[in-house]
């Protein structure tokens, strides 16, 4: 440096390699001339291109300084050397200064901020992994590249993994260049920001995200004038591949995402060649925003517990077979859009629920568009169950809109359109559930049967005249001298005469008619004869002698009274069943509009039957249309 011009002294604070190159530049011009300078410049440029302009430092040393000195580490344009035994080296360095972990499984505690700006991380034929570290303050990687040496003269993008770490504050990885990015079994308490420049795949698995480090309280827990939650335009979780050179794979599985504060959202944007989001749980106050996301290949969202989700600007796969997105995750009006507002500045959820929201045609159309896209995809996949559920929910929103239009312009046309939509929802889920029509049809038949039961159209055992006659006959039996057997013979006199005549015909036809007639008629006669004789014997055994009731012992009276009461109850039960069957038969006839047959409605029931017939015609029409619609879809 002593032979160089004194101007070099002005750059004494430059890094040593820069000062050396600059001094050599001035000396060459002074001694050798301009041509030699050009040769030197080309050589030094080549050397810098191969070795890089960055200073080299080991990652273990950076972590050691952050732990021991508790000072923020801000590194810019440096080459960070990663050792495959990072944790072992760090443990050794810390033990040399008297810092020991409680156990091998305990985490290294980093109490300082780590900022890596425009740095190159370099490993030796391995990936780069940060494992079992507790970062108590924010960790940022901005415009960093991650490479590994596959041989002494060649480097390639490598994997970067964060495994079993705790991030109490913000974790930011922006403008990332590497191969794979894995975040596994980590706990995160601040904002999570992931942006990529060049990446093949990002995998987030089994992490527990709970936003408790509120960096900007002015962006959370805000309400607008109507009391609605206002969401910040800066999401607390951002996965962004919009700056990427090409689409990458994204996998998010078995993770939990929560926020202590309202007004936060989870946003994913950019192009993805494959998107999988399975078995995750997202808290109700943390909506998922997929607007601006492009899915080029497979898209699978299944077995998740979602809050609200925005899809209106999401470009889904063209081939429905590449989309697995079960409706159960969205049921309950979880589909929404985000609407920008000025005061306070931010966004609100739009779900087409309030009068103000229903008046906004643009946002309403965007929400219905989201339902329409999903409906088309479900039908393309042949998932009729999800398609029906999606269609019903979209029709309920349209019914809200019809009600709003009627309130704004109460005409007969708007009223009928609204009421028909309500009717279709109630009776058949807008034509998607024909079974529901059958259930309501059965209920209509049942309720009208009850009415017909109390308005009978035929005389049965429950009529007061028949009940009086039966009671009179029983009382008369105990006051006269005819036994039950005698009364039975008198009532069955014609039957006995016909049986006796039948016996004579059998005897006379033995030699005058074919033998098979005899062998058929004789057992029939014997059966009827035995039947009547058994009835006469039974009546003699169980029935008391007429006129002797007063002289019977108390126990005999109790026994005879029980039999008589049982007989009367049997008489009433037969009447009850007869009336019930008649009421059901009349109701079915009226509902099906088949005609009354032998049971004709009388009195008030005649007018009720007309009303039931109209209802039946309407429900049967709905059932037929719904059934045909489902058959055509299948």
C-alpha positions in Angstrom: 0.0 0.0 0.0 3.0 2.3 0.5 3.7 2.5 -3.3 0.1 3.5 -4.1 -1.2 7.0 -4.6 -2.3 8.7 -1.4 -6.0 8.6 -2.6 -6.1 5.0 -1.5 -6.0 6.2 2.1 -9.5 7.6 1.6 -10.8 4.1 1.4 -9.3 2.7 4.6 -12.6 1.6 5.8 -13.4 -0.5 2.8 -13.3 -4.3 3.2 -9.8 -5.6 2.7 -10.4 -7.3 -0.6 -12.0 -4.1 -2.1 -9.2 -1.9 -0.9 -6.6 -4.3 -2.3 -8.2 -4.5 -5.8 -8.6 -0.7 -5.9 -5.0 -0.1 -4.9 -3.8 -2.6 -7.4 -5.8 -0.9 -10.0 -4.2 2.5 -9.4 -0.7 0.9 -9.2 -1.1 -0.9 -12.5 -2.2 2.2 -14.4 0.7 4.1 -12.9 3.4 1.5 -13.8 2.3 -0.8 -16.7 -0.2 1.2 -18.6 -3.7 0.8 -19.8 -3.4 -2.5 -21.7 -2.1 -4.3 -18.7 -4.9 -2.8 -16.6 -7.5 -4.3 -19.0 -5.9 -7.8 -18.5 -5.9 -7.4 -14.8 -9.5 -6.2 -14.7 -10.7 -9.3 -16.7 -8.8 -11.6 -14.4 -10.1 -10.1 -11.2 -13.6 -10.1 -12.5 -13.4 -13.8 -13.3 -12.0 -14.5 -9.8 -14.8 -12.6 -8.2 -17.4 -14.3 -10.4 -16.1 -17.7 -9.2 -15.6 -16.9 -5.6 -18.3 -14.3 -5.1 -18.1 -10.9 -3.5 -19.4 -12.2 -0.2 -17.5 -12.7 3.0 -17.6 -16.2 4.4 -18.8 -17.0 7.9 -20.0 -20.2 9.5 -23.6 -20.5 10.6 -22.5 -22.0 13.9 -20.5 -18.9 14.6 -23.5 -16.6 13.9 -25.8 -18.6 16.2 -23.0 -18.7 18.9 -22.7 -14.9 18.8 -26.5 -14.5 19.0 -26.7 -16.8 22.0 -23.7 -15.6 23.9 -23.7 -11.9 23.1 -27.5 -11.6 22.9 -27.0 -9.0 20.1 -29.0 -8.8 16.9 -27.2 -10.3 14.0 -27.6 -8.5 10.7 -25.8 -10.1 7.8 -25.8 -8.7 4.3 -24.2 -10.1 1.1 -22.2 -12.8 2.9 -21.6 -16.4 2.3 -22.9 -18.5 5.2 -21.1 -21.9 5.5 -23.4 -24.6 6.8 -21.8 -27.6 8.6 -23.8 -30.8 8.6 -23.1 -31.3 12.3 -24.3 -27.8 13.2 -25.9 -28.6 16.5 -22.9 -30.6 17.6 -20.5 -27.7 16.8 -22.8 -25.2 18.5 -23.0 -27.3 21.6 -19.3 -27.7 21.7 -18.7 -23.9 21.3 -21.2 -23.1 24.0 -19.8 -25.6 26.5 -16.4 -23.9 26.1 -17.8 -20.7 27.5 -19.8 -22.5 30.2 -23.2 -22.7 28.6 -24.7 -26.2 28.7 -28.1 -27.5 27.6 -30.2 -29.2 30.3 -30.5 -32.3 28.1 -29.7 -33.5 24.6 -33.3 -32.9 23.6 -33.4 -29.4 24.9 -33.5 -26.6 22.4 -30.8 -23.9 21.8 -32.3 -20.6 22.9 -31.5 -17.7 20.5 -32.5 -14.4 22.2 -31.5 -12.1 19.4 -32.9 -11.0 16.0 -31.3 -12.8 13.0 -31.5 -10.9 9.7 -30.0 -12.5 6.6 -30.2 -10.1 3.6 -29.0 -11.2 0.1 -26.8 -14.0 1.6 -25.7 -17.2 0.1 -26.0 -20.3 2.2 -23.6 -23.0 1.2 -23.5 -26.7 2.3 -21.2 -29.5 1.4 -23.2 -32.1 -0.5 -26.1 -31.9 2.0 -29.2 -29.9 2.6 -29.4 -27.1 5.2 -31.3 -27.8 8.3 -32.1 -25.8 11.4 -33.2 -28.2 14.1 -34.2 -28.0 17.7 -33.7 -24.2 18.1 -35.8 -21.7 20.0 -35.8 -18.3 18.2 -37.2 -15.9 20.7 -37.1 -13.0 18.3 -37.7 -12.7 14.6 -35.8 -14.7 12.0 -35.6 -13.2 8.5 -34.1 -14.5 5.2 -34.4 -11.9 2.4 -33.3 -12.7 -1.1 -31.1 -15.5 0.1 -30.0 -18.5 -2.0 -29.3 -22.0 -0.7 -26.8 -24.1 -2.5 -24.8 -27.3 -1.9 -21.5 -28.3 -3.4 -21.9 -31.5 -5.3 -18.2 -31.5 -6.2 -15.4 -28.9 -5.8 -16.3 -27.0 -9.0 -20.1 -27.3 -9.0 -22.9 -26.0 -6.8 -26.7 -26.7 -7.1 -29.8 -25.5 -5.2 -30.4 -27.5 -2.1 -33.1 -28.2 0.5 -33.7 -25.9 3.4 -35.5 -27.4 6.4 -36.8 -26.0 9.7 -37.4 -28.9 12.0 -38.7 -29.0 15.6 -38.0 -25.3 16.1 -39.9 -22.6 18.0 -40.4 -19.1 16.5 -41.7 -16.8 19.1 -41.7 -13.9 16.7 -41.9 -13.4 13.0 -40.5 -16.0 10.5 -39.8 -14.5 7.1 -38.3 -16.2 4.1 -38.7 -13.9 1.0 -37.3 -14.1 -2.5 -36.1 -17.6 -1.7 -34.0 -19.5 -4.1 -33.4 -23.2 -3.4 -34.8 -26.7 -4.1 -37.2 -27.7 -1.3 -38.4 -25.8 1.7 -39.6 -27.9 4.6 -41.2 -26.6 7.8 -41.9 -29.5 10.1 -43.0 -29.9 13.7 -42.5 -26.2 14.5 -44.3 -23.7 16.7 -44.7 -20.2 15.4 -46.1 -17.2 17.4 -45.5 -14.3 15.0 -46.2 -13.6 11.3 -45.2 -16.2 8.8 -44.2 -14.8 5.4 -42.9 -17.1 2.7 -42.1 -15.8 -0.8 -40.2 -17.6 -3.5 -38.1 -16.8 -6.5 -37.1 -20.3 -7.5 -38.4 -23.4 -5.7 -39.5 -26.9 -6.5 -41.6 -27.7 -3.5 -42.7 -26.3 -0.1 -43.9 -28.6 2.6 -45.5 -27.5 5.9 -46.3 -30.4 8.2 -47.4 -30.8 11.7 -46.8 -27.2 12.7 -48.7 -25.3 15.4 -49.2 -21.7 14.5 -50.7 -19.4 17.1 -50.5 -15.7 16.4 -49.8 -14.0 19.7 -47.0 -11.6 18.8 -49.0 -8.6 17.6 -46.5 -6.6 15.6 -49.0 -3.9 14.7 -52.0 -3.5 17.1 -53.6 -1.0 14.7 -54.2 -3.7 12.2 -56.1 -6.2 14.5 -59.4 -6.2 16.4 -60.9 -3.4 14.2 -64.6 -2.8 13.5 -66.3 -0.7 10.9 -69.3 1.5 11.5 -71.7 -1.5 11.2 -69.7 -3.5 13.8 -68.2 -5.9 11.2 -64.7 -7.2 11.6 -62.1 -5.4 9.4 -59.3 -7.5 8.1 -55.8 -6.1 7.4 -54.6 -6.3 3.9 -51.3 -7.6 5.3 -52.0 -11.2 6.2 -50.3 -12.8 9.2 -49.7 -15.9 7.1 -48.5 -15.4 3.5 -47.4 -18.1 1.1 -46.6 -16.3 -2.1 -45.2 -17.8 -5.3 -46.3 -14.9 -7.6 -42.6 -13.9 -8.0 -41.5 -17.4 -8.8 -40.0 -18.2 -12.2 -42.3 -21.3 -12.4 -45.0 -23.0 -10.4 -44.0 -25.1 -7.5 -45.7 -27.8 -5.3 -47.3 -26.8 -2.0 -48.2 -29.3 0.7 -49.8 -28.3 4.0 -50.8 -31.2 6.3 -51.7 -32.0 9.9 -51.2 -28.4 11.1 -53.1 -26.0 13.4 -53.5 -22.3 12.6 -54.9 -20.0 15.2 -54.9 -16.3 16.0 -55.5 -14.6 19.3 -56.7 -11.5 17.5 -59.5 -10.8 15.1 -59.0 -9.2 11.7 -56.2 -11.5 10.6 -56.2 -13.7 7.5 -54.2 -16.6 5.9 -53.4 -15.8 2.3 -51.9 -18.0 -0.5 -51.2 -16.5 -3.9 -49.2 -17.4 -7.0 -49.0 -20.4 -9.2 -48.7 -24.0 -7.9 -48.2 -27.1 -10.0 -49.6 -29.2 -7.2 -51.6 -28.0 -4.1 -52.4 -30.3 -1.2 -54.0 -29.1 2.0 -55.1 -32.0 4.2 -56.1 -32.6 7.8 -55.5 -29.1 9.0 -57.4 -27.0 11.5 -57.9 -23.3 11.0 -59.6 -21.2 13.7 -62.9 -19.5 13.0 -61.4 -16.0 13.2 -58.7 -16.8 10.6 -60.2 -16.9 7.0 -58.3 -18.5 4.2 -57.8 -16.3 1.1 -57.0 -18.1 -2.1 -57.8 -15.2 -4.4 -55.1 -14.8 -7.1 -54.0 -18.4 -6.7 -53.5 -20.5 -9.9 -53.6 -24.3 -9.6 -52.0 -25.8 -12.7 -52.1 -29.5 -11.7 -53.6 -31.4 -8.8 -55.5 -29.6 -6.2 -56.6 -31.5 -3.0 -58.3 -29.9 0.0 -59.7 -32.5 2.2 -60.4 -33.4 5.9 -59.8 -29.8 7.0 -61.6 -27.8 9.6 -61.9 -24.4 7.8 -63.3 -21.1 8.9 -64.1 -18.9 5.9 -62.5 -19.3 2.5 -62.4 -17.0 -0.5 -62.1 -18.6 -4.0 -63.7 -16.1 -6.4 -60.4 -15.3 -8.2 -58.8 -18.7 -7.8 -58.0 -20.5 -11.1 -58.7 -24.2 -10.4 -57.5 -27.1 -12.5 -59.3 -27.4 -15.9 -59.6 -31.2 -15.5 -62.2 -31.9 -12.7 -60.5 -35.2 -11.9 -57.5 -33.2 -10.6 -59.6 -31.5 -8.0 -60.4 -33.1 -4.6 -62.3 -30.6 -2.6 -65.1 -32.2 -0.4 -68.0 -30.0 0.4 -68.2 -30.9 4.1 -65.4 -28.5 4.7 -67.4 -25.6 3.2 -70.9 -26.4 4.5 -72.5 -23.6 6.6 -71.9 -20.6 4.3 -68.1 -20.6 4.8 -67.6 -19.6 1.1 -67.0 -15.8 1.0 -65.2 -13.0 -0.8 -63.2 -10.0 0.5 -64.5 -6.5 -0.1 -62.2 -3.5 0.2 -63.3 -0.5 2.4 -61.8 2.9 3.0 -62.8 3.7 6.6 -61.1 2.1 8.3 -58.7 0.9 5.6 -58.9 -2.8 5.1 -61.2 -5.6 3.9 -64.4 -7.1 5.2 -66.0 -10.5 4.6 -68.8 -10.6 2.1 -71.4 -13.4 2.5 -74.6 -11.9 1.1 -76.4 -11.9 4.4 -77.3 -8.4 5.3 -79.5 -6.0 3.3 -76.5 -3.9 2.6 -74.6 -6.8 1.2 -77.5 -8.1 -0.9 -77.7 -4.6 -2.4 -74.1 -4.9 -3.7 -74.6 -6.7 -7.0 -70.9 -6.9 -7.9 -69.9 -8.7 -4.8 -73.0 -10.8 -4.9 -72.2 -11.9 -8.4 -68.6 -12.8 -7.4 -69.8 -15.0 -4.6 -72.4 -16.8 -6.8 -69.6 -17.3 -9.3 -67.5 -19.1 -6.7 -70.5 -21.5 -6.0 -71.0 -22.0 -9.8 -67.4 -23.0 -10.3 -67.4 -25.5 -7.5 -70.8 -26.8 -8.7 -69.4 -27.4 -12.2 -66.4 -29.2 -10.9 -68.4 -31.4 -8.6 -70.7 -32.4 -11.4 -67.7 -33.0 -13.7 -66.2 -35.3 -11.1 -69.5 -37.1 -10.6 -69.7 -36.1 -7.0 -73.5 -35.7 -6.9 -73.7 -35.4 -3.1 -71.3 -32.4 -3.0 -72.9 -30.9 -6.1 -76.3 -31.0 -4.5 -75.1 -29.5 -1.2 -73.3 -26.7 -3.1 -76.3 -26.0 -5.2 -78.7 -25.9 -2.2 -76.5 -23.4 -0.4 -76.2 -21.2 -3.5 -80.0 -21.3 -3.9 -80.5 -20.2 -0.3 -78.3 -17.2 -1.0 -80.4 -16.5 -4.2 -83.6 -16.8 -2.1 -82.2 -14.1 0.2 -81.6 -12.0 -2.8 -85.2 -12.6 -4.0 -86.5 -11.6 -0.6 -84.5 -8.4 -0.7 -85.8 -7.6 -4.2 -89.4 -8.1 -3.1 -88.8 -5.8 -0.1 -87.4 -3.2 -2.5 -90.2 -3.6 -5.1 -93.2 -5.4 -3.6 -95.0 -6.7 -6.7 -97.0 -9.9 -7.2 -94.3 -11.2 -9.5 -91.4 -10.6 -7.1 -93.6 -12.1 -4.2 -94.4 -15.3 -6.1 -90.8 -15.8 -7.2 -89.7 -15.4 -3.6 -92.4 -17.7 -2.2 -91.9 -20.4 -4.8 -88.2 -20.4 -4.0 -89.0 -20.7 -0.3 -91.5 -23.5 -1.0 -88.9 -25.5 -3.1 -86.3 -25.1 -0.4 -88.7 -26.4 2.3 -90.2 -29.4 0.4 -87.3 -30.8 -1.8 -84.1 -28.8 -1.2 -84.6 -27.1 -4.6 -85.1 -30.4 -6.5 -82.0 -32.1 -5.1 -83.8 -34.3 -2.5 -86.8 -36.2 -3.8 -86.9 -38.3 -0.6 -87.7 -35.1 1.3 -90.9 -34.8 -0.8 -91.8 -38.4 0.1 -91.3 -37.6 3.8 -93.5 -34.5 3.6 -96.1 -36.5 1.6 -96.2 -39.1 4.3 -96.7 -36.4 6.9 -99.5 -34.8 4.9 -101.3 -38.2 4.7 -100.8 -38.8 8.4 -102.1 -35.4 9.5 -105.2 -35.6 7.3 -105.8 -39.2 8.5 -106.0 -37.8 12.1 -108.6 -35.3 10.9 -110.6 -38.0 9.1 -110.4 -40.2 12.2 -112.4 -37.6 14.2 -114.6 -37.0 11.2 -115.5 -40.6 10.2 -117.3 -41.2 6.9 -118.5 -44.8 7.8 -120.3 -46.3 10.8 -118.1 -48.4 13.0 -117.9 -49.8 16.5 -117.0 -46.4 17.9 -120.4 -44.9 17.0 -122.4 -44.2 20.1 -125.4 -46.1 18.8 -123.4 -49.3 18.3 -121.7 -48.9 21.7 -125.2 -48.4 23.3 -126.5 -51.5 21.5 -123.6 -53.6 22.6 -123.9 -52.5 26.3 -127.7 -53.1 26.1 -127.1 -56.7 24.8 -124.7 -57.5 27.5 -127.0 -56.2 30.2 -129.9 -58.1 28.7 -127.9 -61.4 28.7 -127.6 -61.3 32.5 -131.3 -60.5 33.0 -132.8 -63.2 30.7 -132.7 -67.1 30.8 -130.8 -67.8 27.6 -127.3 -69.0 27.8 -124.5 -67.8 25.5 -124.5 -71.2 23.7 -128.2 -70.8 23.1 -127.7 -67.2 21.9 -124.9 -68.5 19.6 -127.1 -71.2 18.1 -129.9 -68.7 17.5 -127.4 -66.2 15.9 -125.8 -69.0 13.8 -129.1 -70.8 13.0 -128.8 -70.3 9.2 -125.1 -71.4 9.3 -126.1 -74.6 11.2 -128.9 -75.3 8.7 -126.6 -74.8 5.8 -124.0 -77.1 7.4 -126.6 -79.8 8.0 -127.8 -79.6 4.4 -124.2 -79.8 3.2 -123.7 -83.0 5.2 -126.8 -84.6 3.5 -125.4 -83.7 0.1 -122.1 -85.3 0.9 -123.7 -88.5 2.0 -126.0 -88.7 -1.1 -123.2 -87.9 -3.5 -121.0 -90.8 -2.4 -122.2 -93.1 -5.3 -123.7 -90.4 -7.5 -120.7 -88.1 -8.1 -117.0 -88.3 -8.7 -115.1 -89.6 -5.6 -112.7 -86.6 -5.4 -115.7 -84.3 -4.6 -116.5 -86.4 -1.6 -112.9 -86.5 -0.4 -112.8 -82.7 -0.7 -116.1 -81.9 0.9 -116.0 -84.3 3.8 -112.9 -82.7 5.5 -114.4 -79.3 5.0 -117.6 -80.3 6.7 -115.7 -81.9 9.6 -113.7 -78.7 10.1 -116.7 -76.5 10.2 -118.6 -78.9 12.4 -115.7 -79.1 14.9 -115.3 -75.3 14.9 -118.9 -74.6 15.9 -119.0 -77.4 18.4 -115.8 -76.0 20.0 -117.4 -72.5 20.3 -120.5 -74.0 22.0 -118.3 -76.0 24.4 -116.2 -72.9 25.2 -119.3 -70.7 25.8 -120.7 -73.3 28.1 -117.5 -73.3 30.1 -116.8 -69.6 30.5 -120.2 -68.1 30.5 -122.3 -67.9 33.7 -125.8 -69.1 33.8 -128.2 -66.3 33.0 -130.1 -64.9 35.9 -127.7 -66.3 38.5 -125.3 -63.3 38.8 -126.5 -62.2 42.2 -125.9 -65.7 43.7 -122.4 -66.2 42.2 -119.5 -66.1 44.7 -117.3 -63.0 44.7 -114.3 -64.7 43.0 -116.6 -66.0 40.2 -118.0 -62.5 39.7 -114.5 -61.0 39.4 -113.6 -63.7 36.8 -116.8 -63.2 34.8 -116.6 -59.4 35.0 -113.0 -59.5 33.7 -114.1 -61.6 30.7 -117.0 -59.3 29.9 -114.8 -56.2 30.2 -112.2 -57.9 27.9 -114.8 -58.6 25.4 -116.0 -55.0 25.4 -112.5 -53.7 25.1 -112.0 -56.0 22.2 -115.2 -54.6 20.6 -113.8 -51.1 21.0 -110.3 -52.0 19.7 -111.9 -53.5 16.6 -113.8 -50.3 16.1 -110.7 -48.2 16.7 -108.6 -50.1 14.1 -111.5 -50.1 11.6 -111.8 -46.3 11.9 -108.1 -45.8 11.7 -107.7 -47.9 8.6 -110.7 -46.2 7.0 -109.1 -42.7 7.8 -105.8 -43.7 6.3 -107.4 -45.3 3.2 -109.5 -42.1 2.6 -106.4 -39.9 3.1 -104.3 -41.9 0.6 -107.2 -41.9 -1.9 -107.6 -38.1 -1.6 -103.8 -37.4 -1.7 -103.3 -39.6 -4.7 -106.5 -38.2 -6.4 -107.4 -41.8 -7.2 -111.1 -41.5 -6.3 -112.8 -42.6 -3.0 -113.8 -46.2 -3.9 -116.2 -47.6 -1.2 -115.1 -45.0 1.4 -116.7 -41.6 0.5 -115.8 -38.4 2.4 -118.8 -36.8 4.0 -119.5 -33.5 5.7 -116.5 -31.3 6.4 -114.1 -34.1 5.4 -115.3 -33.7 1.8 -113.8 -30.2 1.6 -110.6 -31.2 3.4 -110.2 -34.0 0.9 -110.2 -31.5 -2.0 -107.4 -29.5 -0.2 -105.5 -32.7 0.4 -105.8 -33.7 -3.3 -104.3 -30.3 -4.4 -101.4 -30.7 -1.9 -100.9 -34.2 -3.1 -100.8 -33.3 -6.7 -98.2 -30.5 -6.0 -96.0 -32.7 -3.9 -96.1 -35.6 -6.3 -95.2 -33.2 -9.1 -92.2 -32.0 -7.1 -91.2 -35.5 -6.3 -91.3 -36.5 -10.0 -89.3 -33.5 -11.1 -86.7 -34.0 -8.4 -86.4 -37.7 -9.1 -86.0 -37.1 -12.9 -83.4 -34.4 -12.1 -81.3 -36.7 -10.0 -81.6 -39.5 -12.5 -80.4 -37.3 -15.3 -77.4 -36.1 -13.2 -76.5 -39.7 -12.4 
